Amino acid sequence: MVVLNFVVRPEETKPSARSFISLIQRLEFTTMTQTKKAAKFQALHQRPGAFLVPNPWDAGSARVLAGLGFEALATSSGAAAATLGKRDGELNRDEALAIARAIANATDLPVSADLENGFGDSPSQVAETVRMAAEAGLVGCSIEDSTGDKNRPLYELQHAAERIAAAVRAARMLSFHFTLTARAENFLRGHPDLDDTVKRLQAYEKAGADVLFAPALPDLAAVRAVCSAVSRPVNFMVGIRGKSFTVAQLVEAGVKRISFASSLYRAAITGLLEAASEAKQTGTFGYLEKTTTTAELNKFLPE
């Protein structure tokens, strides 16, 4: 149900027909825009081969990536946290969604969000996060099975699957196809057990997840094992030294979607560190000879 609120000016006793029609048209445009983004994102997962989903950290980086021709975007919890001077895992739900909203509003591309463990242990809390993600303009998100507790890093499998099932139910209640990605965090959380990883992903597939994701898989053999064990699209995360492979290799292994995690943000920060260190340590500004000019940057930013 949509509730329409009008501000009535003193000279009016009720909203005019023209203002009512204008509002309905704006609402229809907003809904259709998100619906079209969602359909585009879903279609990317269905076509042959793999597609790249880079991870911007703000509206500006989102517009640059869109200008380079990428077809979809995703947030990174690590990059998002760093923009607020925090470490990965320290953002609250409102902070994460505010950054995701800014990125989603910056371009016409579909945007999925890294929403960590859904910002709550219970299935109902995860479902609420999915609903809020849709309200923020997103057309997908990932939910992981990490508890955030170093002494008990992963949810017990049955509970983890129930959380994914609740997220899927919330997604299916929306008016468009919200792509739900389920993450098995074994290799990031000190439990590098491939068999358990596969078992978890299969449970999340059964719970209805659209995409499956096991970050930090150690080699291509493990990637192949995961892709062959499930029937839904698999996301692979590049960004870890020694554990990132070429697009061709990942396609051969069966990967459908390739995300960048916080690696692009770290690449940008590497440039900042090098440039600032040069100025501080040597008093020179040689970095200016290889940086993007303001005019070049402005090509990606609307007037």
C-alpha positions as a Markdown table, in Angstrom:
| # | Residue | x | y | z |
|---|---|---|---|---|
| 1 | Met | 0.0 | 0.0 | 0.0 |
| 2 | Val | 1.2 | 3.5 | -0.9 |
| 3 | Val | 0.2 | 6.3 | 1.4 |
| 4 | Leu | 0.0 | 9.7 | -0.3 |
| 5 | Asn | 0.5 | 12.8 | 1.8 |
| 6 | Phe | -0.3 | 16.2 | 0.4 |
| 7 | Val | 0.7 | 19.6 | 1.7 |
| 8 | Val | -2.4 | 21.9 | 1.2 |
| 9 | Arg | -1.7 | 25.5 | 0.6 |
| 10 | Pro | -4.0 | 28.1 | 2.3 |
| 11 | Glu | -5.7 | 28.9 | -1.0 |
| 12 | Glu | -6.5 | 25.3 | -1.6 |
| 13 | Thr | -9.0 | 23.1 | 0.1 |
| 14 | Lys | -7.8 | 19.9 | -1.6 |
| 15 | Pro | -5.0 | 18.9 | -3.9 |
| 16 | Ser | -5.7 | 19.6 | -7.6 |
| 17 | Ala | -6.2 | 16.9 | -10.1 |
| 18 | Arg | -3.0 | 18.0 | -11.9 |
| 19 | Ser | -0.9 | 17.8 | -8.7 |
| 20 | Phe | -2.4 | 14.3 | -8.0 |
| 21 | Ile | -1.6 | 13.1 | -11.5 |
| 22 | Ser | 1.9 | 14.5 | -11.3 |
| 23 | Leu | 2.6 | 12.7 | -8.0 |
| 24 | Ile | 1.3 | 9.4 | -9.4 |
| 25 | Gln | 3.6 | 9.8 | -12.4 |
| 26 | Arg | 6.6 | 10.5 | -10.2 |
| 27 | Leu | 5.8 | 7.4 | -8.1 |
| 28 | Glu | 5.4 | 5.3 | -11.2 |
| 29 | Phe | 8.7 | 6.5 | -12.6 |
| 30 | Thr | 10.5 | 5.7 | -9.3 |
| 31 | Thr | 8.9 | 2.2 | -9.1 |
| 32 | Met | 9.6 | 1.4 | -12.7 |
| 33 | Thr | 13.2 | 2.6 | -12.5 |
| 34 | Gln | 13.9 | 0.2 | -9.6 |
| 35 | Thr | 11.9 | -2.6 | -11.3 |
| 36 | Lys | 14.0 | -2.1 | -14.5 |
| 37 | Lys | 17.2 | -2.1 | -12.6 |
| 38 | Ala | 16.2 | -5.3 | -10.9 |
| 39 | Ala | 15.3 | -7.0 | -14.2 |
| 40 | Lys | 18.6 | -5.9 | -15.7 |
| 41 | Phe | 20.5 | -7.3 | -12.7 |
| 42 | Gln | 18.6 | -10.6 | -12.9 |
| 43 | Ala | 19.3 | -10.8 | -16.7 |
| 44 | Leu | 23.0 | -10.4 | -16.1 |
| 45 | His | 23.0 | -13.6 | -14.0 |
| 46 | Gln | 21.2 | -15.5 | -16.7 |
| 47 | Arg | 23.3 | -14.7 | -19.8 |
| 48 | Pro | 26.3 | -16.8 | -20.9 |
| 49 | Gly | 29.7 | -16.1 | -19.3 |
| 50 | Ala | 30.5 | -14.0 | -16.3 |
| 51 | Phe | 30.1 | -10.3 | -15.6 |
| 52 | Leu | 32.0 | -7.9 | -13.5 |
| 53 | Val | 30.5 | -6.0 | -10.5 |
| 54 | Pro | 33.0 | -3.5 | -9.2 |
| 55 | Asn | 32.6 | -2.0 | -5.7 |
| 56 | Pro | 32.4 | 1.8 | -5.4 |
| 57 | Trp | 32.5 | 3.5 | -2.0 |
| 58 | Asp | 30.6 | 6.7 | -2.7 |
| 59 | Ala | 28.6 | 8.4 | -5.4 |
| 60 | Gly | 31.6 | 9.8 | -7.2 |
| 61 | Ser | 33.4 | 6.5 | -7.6 |
| 62 | Ala | 30.0 | 5.0 | -8.7 |
| 63 | Arg | 29.7 | 7.5 | -11.5 |
| 64 | Val | 33.3 | 6.9 | -12.6 |
| 65 | Leu | 32.7 | 3.1 | -12.8 |
| 66 | Ala | 29.4 | 3.6 | -14.6 |
| 67 | Gly | 31.2 | 5.9 | -17.1 |
| 68 | Leu | 33.8 | 3.1 | -17.7 |
| 69 | Gly | 31.0 | 0.9 | -18.9 |
| 70 | Phe | 30.4 | -1.5 | -16.1 |
| 71 | Glu | 26.8 | -2.9 | -16.0 |
| 72 | Ala | 26.2 | -3.2 | -12.3 |
| 73 | Leu | 27.7 | -2.1 | -9.0 |
| 74 | Ala | 27.9 | -3.5 | -5.5 |
| 75 | Thr | 28.9 | -1.9 | -2.2 |
| 76 | Ser | 31.8 | -3.3 | -0.1 |
| 77 | Ser | 31.4 | -3.3 | 3.7 |
| 78 | Gly | 35.1 | -2.8 | 4.1 |
| 79 | Ala | 35.3 | 0.2 | 1.7 |
| 80 | Ala | 32.1 | 1.7 | 3.1 |
| 81 | Ala | 33.5 | 1.5 | 6.7 |
| 82 | Ala | 36.8 | 3.1 | 5.7 |
| 83 | Thr | 35.0 | 6.1 | 4.2 |
| 84 | Leu | 33.7 | 6.8 | 7.7 |
| 85 | Gly | 37.1 | 6.1 | 9.3 |
| 86 | Lys | 36.1 | 2.7 | 10.6 |
| 87 | Arg | 37.2 | -0.9 | 10.1 |
| 88 | Asp | 35.2 | -3.5 | 8.3 |
| 89 | Gly | 32.4 | -4.8 | 10.5 |
| 90 | Glu | 32.0 | -1.6 | 12.5 |
| 91 | Leu | 29.2 | 0.0 | 10.5 |
| 92 | Asn | 25.7 | -0.1 | 11.8 |
| 93 | Arg | 22.7 | -0.8 | 9.5 |
| 94 | Asp | 21.8 | 2.9 | 9.1 |
| 95 | Glu | 25.3 | 3.8 | 8.1 |
| 96 | Ala | 25.7 | 1.0 | 5.6 |
| 97 | Leu | 22.3 | 1.7 | 4.0 |
| 98 | Ala | 23.0 | 5.5 | 3.8 |
| 99 | Ile | 26.2 | 4.8 | 1.8 |
| 100 | Ala | 24.4 | 2.2 | -0.3 |
| 101 | Arg | 21.5 | 4.7 | -1.0 |
| 102 | Ala | 24.0 | 7.3 | -2.2 |
| 103 | Ile | 25.6 | 4.8 | -4.6 |
| 104 | Ala | 22.2 | 3.5 | -5.8 |
| 105 | Asn | 21.0 | 7.1 | -6.5 |
| 106 | Ala | 24.2 | 8.1 | -8.3 |
| 107 | Thr | 23.7 | 6.1 | -11.6 |
| 108 | Asp | 21.1 | 4.2 | -13.5 |
| 109 | Leu | 23.0 | 0.9 | -12.9 |
| 110 | Pro | 21.5 | -1.9 | -10.6 |
| 111 | Val | 23.2 | -1.9 | -7.2 |
| 112 | Ser | 23.6 | -4.7 | -4.7 |
| 113 | Ala | 24.8 | -4.1 | -1.2 |
| 114 | Asp | 27.2 | -6.0 | 1.1 |
| 115 | Leu | 25.0 | -6.0 | 4.2 |
| 116 | Glu | 27.3 | -8.3 | 6.3 |
| 117 | Asn | 25.3 | -10.6 | 8.5 |
| 118 | Gly | 22.1 | -8.6 | 8.1 |
| 119 | Phe | 22.8 | -6.6 | 11.2 |
| 120 | Gly | 21.1 | -9.0 | 13.5 |
| 121 | Asp | 21.2 | -12.6 | 14.7 |
| 122 | Ser | 17.5 | -13.5 | 14.3 |
| 123 | Pro | 15.8 | -14.3 | 11.0 |
| 124 | Ser | 13.3 | -11.5 | 11.6 |
| 125 | Gln | 16.1 | -8.9 | 11.9 |
| 126 | Val | 17.7 | -10.1 | 8.6 |
| 127 | Ala | 14.3 | -9.9 | 6.9 |
| 128 | Glu | 13.9 | -6.3 | 8.1 |
| 129 | Thr | 17.3 | -5.4 | 6.7 |
| 130 | Val | 16.3 | -6.8 | 3.3 |
| 131 | Arg | 13.1 | -4.6 | 3.4 |
| 132 | Met | 15.1 | -1.6 | 4.3 |
| 133 | Ala | 17.6 | -2.3 | 1.5 |
| 134 | Ala | 14.8 | -2.3 | -1.0 |
| 135 | Glu | 13.6 | 1.0 | 0.4 |
| 136 | Ala | 17.1 | 2.4 | -0.1 |
| 137 | Gly | 16.9 | 1.8 | -3.8 |
| 138 | Leu | 18.9 | -1.4 | -3.9 |
| 139 | Val | 18.0 | -4.4 | -6.1 |
| 140 | Gly | 20.0 | -7.0 | -4.2 |
| 141 | Cys | 22.1 | -7.6 | -1.2 |
| 142 | Ser | 24.4 | -10.3 | 0.3 |
| 143 | Ile | 23.8 | -11.9 | 3.7 |
| 144 | Glu | 26.7 | -13.8 | 5.3 |
| 145 | Asp | 26.7 | -16.5 | 8.0 |
| 146 | Ser | 29.3 | -14.8 | 10.2 |
| 147 | Thr | 28.2 | -14.0 | 13.7 |
| 148 | Gly | 30.8 | -11.3 | 14.4 |
| 149 | Asp | 31.9 | -13.2 | 17.5 |
| 150 | Lys | 35.5 | -14.4 | 17.3 |
| 151 | Asn | 34.8 | -17.2 | 19.8 |
| 152 | Arg | 31.9 | -18.4 | 17.6 |
| 153 | Pro | 32.5 | -17.0 | 14.2 |
| 154 | Leu | 29.9 | -18.9 | 12.2 |
| 155 | Tyr | 26.2 | -19.5 | 12.8 |
| 156 | Glu | 25.1 | -23.1 | 13.3 |
| 157 | Leu | 24.0 | -24.4 | 9.9 |
| 158 | Gln | 20.3 | -24.8 | 10.6 |
| 159 | His | 20.1 | -21.3 | 12.0 |
| 160 | Ala | 22.1 | -19.8 | 9.2 |
| 161 | Ala | 19.8 | -21.4 | 6.6 |
| 162 | Glu | 16.7 | -20.1 | 8.5 |
| 163 | Arg | 18.2 | -16.6 | 8.3 |
| 164 | Ile | 18.6 | -16.9 | 4.5 |
| 165 | Ala | 15.1 | -18.3 | 4.2 |
| 166 | Ala | 13.7 | -15.3 | 6.1 |
| 167 | Ala | 15.7 | -13.0 | 3.8 |
| 168 | Val | 14.3 | -14.7 | 0.7 |
| 169 | Arg | 10.7 | -14.5 | 2.0 |
| 170 | Ala | 11.2 | -10.7 | 2.6 |
| 171 | Ala | 12.7 | -10.3 | -0.9 |
| 172 | Arg | 9.8 | -12.2 | -2.6 |
| 173 | Met | 7.3 | -9.9 | -1.0 |
| 174 | Leu | 8.6 | -7.0 | -2.9 |
| 175 | Ser | 7.1 | -5.8 | -6.2 |
| 176 | Phe | 10.3 | -6.5 | -8.1 |
| 177 | His | 12.9 | -9.3 | -8.2 |
| 178 | Phe | 15.4 | -8.5 | -5.4 |
| 179 | Thr | 18.5 | -10.7 | -5.9 |
| 180 | Leu | 19.5 | -12.3 | -2.6 |
| 181 | Thr | 23.1 | -13.5 | -2.3 |
| 182 | Ala | 24.0 | -16.0 | 0.5 |
| 183 | Arg | 27.6 | -16.0 | 1.7 |
| 184 | Ala | 29.5 | -18.9 | 3.4 |
| 185 | Glu | 32.3 | -17.2 | 5.4 |
| 186 | Asn | 34.3 | -20.3 | 6.3 |
| 187 | Phe | 37.6 | -19.2 | 4.6 |
| 188 | Leu | 37.4 | -15.7 | 6.0 |
| 189 | Arg | 36.6 | -16.7 | 9.5 |
| 190 | Gly | 39.2 | -19.2 | 10.4 |
| 191 | His | 37.3 | -22.3 | 9.4 |
| 192 | Pro | 38.8 | -23.3 | 5.9 |
| 193 | Asp | 36.7 | -26.4 | 5.4 |
| 194 | Leu | 35.7 | -26.8 | 1.8 |
| 195 | Asp | 33.2 | -29.6 | 2.5 |
| 196 | Asp | 31.5 | -27.5 | 5.1 |
| 197 | Thr | 31.5 | -24.5 | 2.8 |
| 198 | Val | 29.8 | -26.6 | 0.1 |
| 199 | Lys | 27.3 | -28.0 | 2.6 |
| 200 | Arg | 26.4 | -24.5 | 3.7 |
| 201 | Leu | 26.0 | -23.2 | 0.2 |
| 202 | Gln | 23.8 | -26.1 | -0.8 |
| 203 | Ala | 21.6 | -25.4 | 2.3 |
| 204 | Tyr | 21.3 | -21.7 | 1.3 |
| 205 | Glu | 20.4 | -22.7 | -2.3 |
| 206 | Lys | 17.6 | -24.9 | -0.8 |
| 207 | Ala | 16.5 | -21.9 | 1.3 |
| 208 | Gly | 16.0 | -20.0 | -1.9 |
| 209 | Ala | 19.1 | -17.8 | -2.4 |
| 210 | Asp | 19.5 | -16.5 | -5.9 |
| 211 | Val | 23.3 | -16.3 | -5.8 |
| 212 | Leu | 25.9 | -18.2 | -3.8 |
| 213 | Phe | 29.2 | -16.8 | -2.6 |
| 214 | Ala | 32.1 | -18.2 | -0.6 |
| 215 | Pro | 34.8 | -15.5 | -0.3 |
| 216 | Ala | 38.5 | -16.3 | -0.1 |
| 217 | Leu | 38.5 | -19.7 | -1.7 |
| 218 | Pro | 42.1 | -20.8 | -1.9 |
| 219 | Asp | 42.5 | -22.0 | -5.5 |
| 220 | Leu | 40.7 | -22.7 | -8.8 |
| 221 | Ala | 40.1 | -26.3 | -7.8 |
| 222 | Ala | 38.0 | -25.0 | -4.8 |
| 223 | Val | 36.2 | -22.6 | -7.1 |
| 224 | Arg | 35.3 | -25.4 | -9.5 |
| 225 | Ala | 34.2 | -27.6 | -6.6 |
| 226 | Val | 31.8 | -24.9 | -5.3 |
| 227 | Cys | 30.4 | -24.1 | -8.8 |
| 228 | Ser | 29.8 | -27.8 | -9.6 |
| 229 | Ala | 28.1 | -28.5 | -6.3 |
| 230 | Val | 25.3 | -25.9 | -6.7 |
| 231 | Ser | 22.9 | -25.0 | -9.5 |
| 232 | Arg | 22.5 | -21.3 | -8.8 |
| 233 | Pro | 25.0 | -18.6 | -10.0 |
| 234 | Val | 28.2 | -18.3 | -8.0 |
| 235 | Asn | 29.9 | -15.0 | -7.1 |
| 236 | Phe | 33.7 | -14.9 | -6.8 |
| 237 | Met | 35.5 | -12.1 | -5.0 |
| 238 | Val | 38.8 | -10.9 | -6.4 |
| 239 | Gly | 41.0 | -8.8 | -4.1 |
| 240 | Ile | 43.2 | -11.2 | -2.1 |
| 241 | Arg | 46.8 | -11.6 | -3.1 |
| 242 | Gly | 47.5 | -15.1 | -4.5 |
| 243 | Lys | 43.7 | -15.9 | -4.5 |
| 244 | Ser | 42.5 | -13.8 | -7.4 |
| 245 | Phe | 42.4 | -15.2 | -10.9 |
| 246 | Thr | 41.7 | -14.0 | -14.4 |
| 247 | Val | 38.2 | -13.6 | -15.8 |
| 248 | Ala | 38.9 | -16.4 | -18.3 |
| 249 | Gln | 40.0 | -18.8 | -15.6 |
| 250 | Leu | 36.9 | -18.0 | -13.4 |
| 251 | Val | 34.5 | -18.4 | -16.3 |
| 252 | Glu | 36.1 | -21.8 | -17.1 |
| 253 | Ala | 35.6 | -22.8 | -13.4 |
| 254 | Gly | 31.9 | -21.9 | -13.6 |
| 255 | Val | 31.7 | -18.5 | -12.0 |
| 256 | Lys | 28.9 | -16.2 | -13.1 |
| 257 | Arg | 29.6 | -12.9 | -11.2 |
| 258 | Ile | 32.9 | -11.4 | -10.2 |
| 259 | Ser | 33.1 | -8.7 | -7.5 |
| 260 | Phe | 36.1 | -6.6 | -6.3 |
| 261 | Ala | 35.5 | -6.3 | -2.5 |
| 262 | Ser | 37.5 | -3.4 | -1.2 |
| 263 | Ser | 40.3 | -3.7 | -3.7 |
| 264 | Leu | 39.4 | -0.7 | -5.8 |
| 265 | Tyr | 39.2 | 1.5 | -2.7 |
| 266 | Arg | 42.6 | 0.1 | -1.5 |
| 267 | Ala | 44.0 | 0.9 | -5.0 |
| 268 | Ala | 42.8 | 4.5 | -4.7 |
| 269 | Ile | 44.2 | 4.7 | -1.2 |
| 270 | Thr | 47.5 | 3.4 | -2.5 |
| 271 | Gly | 47.7 | 6.3 | -4.9 |
| 272 | Leu | 46.9 | 8.7 | -2.0 |
| 273 | Leu | 49.6 | 7.2 | 0.2 |
| 274 | Glu | 52.2 | 7.4 | -2.6 |
| 275 | Ala | 51.4 | 11.0 | -3.6 |
| 276 | Ala | 51.1 | 12.3 | 0.0 |
| 277 | Ser | 54.3 | 10.4 | 1.0 |
| 278 | Glu | 56.2 | 11.9 | -1.9 |
| 279 | Ala | 55.2 | 15.5 | -0.9 |
| 280 | Lys | 55.9 | 14.9 | 2.8 |
| 281 | Gln | 59.2 | 13.1 | 2.4 |
| 282 | Thr | 60.8 | 14.7 | -0.6 |
| 283 | Gly | 59.0 | 18.0 | -1.1 |
| 284 | Thr | 58.2 | 17.2 | -4.7 |
| 285 | Phe | 55.0 | 16.7 | -6.5 |
| 286 | Gly | 55.8 | 14.3 | -9.3 |
| 287 | Tyr | 52.6 | 12.4 | -8.8 |
| 288 | Leu | 50.8 | 15.3 | -10.6 |
| 289 | Glu | 52.3 | 14.1 | -13.9 |
| 290 | Lys | 50.4 | 10.8 | -13.8 |
| 291 | Thr | 47.2 | 11.7 | -12.1 |
| 292 | Thr | 43.8 | 12.2 | -13.8 |
| 293 | Thr | 43.1 | 15.9 | -14.5 |
| 294 | Thr | 40.1 | 17.7 | -13.2 |
| 295 | Ala | 38.8 | 18.0 | -16.8 |
| 296 | Glu | 39.1 | 14.2 | -17.3 |
| 297 | Leu | 37.4 | 13.5 | -14.0 |
| 298 | Asn | 34.6 | 15.9 | -14.8 |
| 299 | Lys | 33.7 | 13.8 | -17.8 |
| 300 | Phe | 32.3 | 11.3 | -15.5 |
| 301 | Leu | 30.3 | 13.8 | -13.4 |
| 302 | Pro | 27.1 | 15.4 | -14.5 |
| 303 | Glu | 26.9 | 19.2 | -14.7 |
